[in-house]
């Protein structure tokens, strides 16, 4: 392992500690490369800094900015040049700061934390196209991925690089016609070995049925799943019973079942459910009548959204 790799490993092992990041910035300065395409000419006409020097400065600037975030406004105003320089680096050296990732990212698709990419928001096409580049980012960022339709899911679940995904959204596409029988995609999602870091799964408006939900919940995968969005699907009381009876019930903190096909029987299922870490349950716009609201509110209090 090279000195640079060892420093990156230290940053990953101690994400809250600024010291390894600043030491790595020094190492980058010591190993600056020749100016690349993003390098800018100096005022004297010479070549601008190389990629490593740019990244080193960005680390130091963002570390300084983070340390000032909780300081009084008067003190922050004394250092406004740091925020200005941070924006200049983001505007003029974005490709250097994102290296080795070369795909397209909009302004809000990437989050930097003290000099390093900490979060990426990608669609499945970009992710699958740039697998090696995403995997090469160090320390590994959190990845929030959007799949348009179900078509990308089979390729995604067998991809080892998917282990960096923490949030996954599957969106409907115009003209997509769901199969009338349980879709094997949900079985693939529920058993995917490389989606072990996924905490948020958004399947809203995907016409998910009860049998498909069973395939998803009873799989051996998704060990960290904590938020499940099933808004506007075809989930009935049987589907809710499957959620409560599944191993995932003991780990889910947020569930959105709004705009489905639940009836008053859903109240009986929930009142008989074992204890769970549930923090929020959205049941709005179902067929649950007000007669069962008092029992549900007594059991779940402010954790349940009924109207």
Order of alpha helices (4+ residues) and beta strands (2+ residues): alpha-alpha-alpha-alpha-alpha-alpha-beta-beta-alpha-alpha-beta-alpha-beta-alpha-beta-alpha-beta-alpha-beta-alpha-beta-alpha-beta
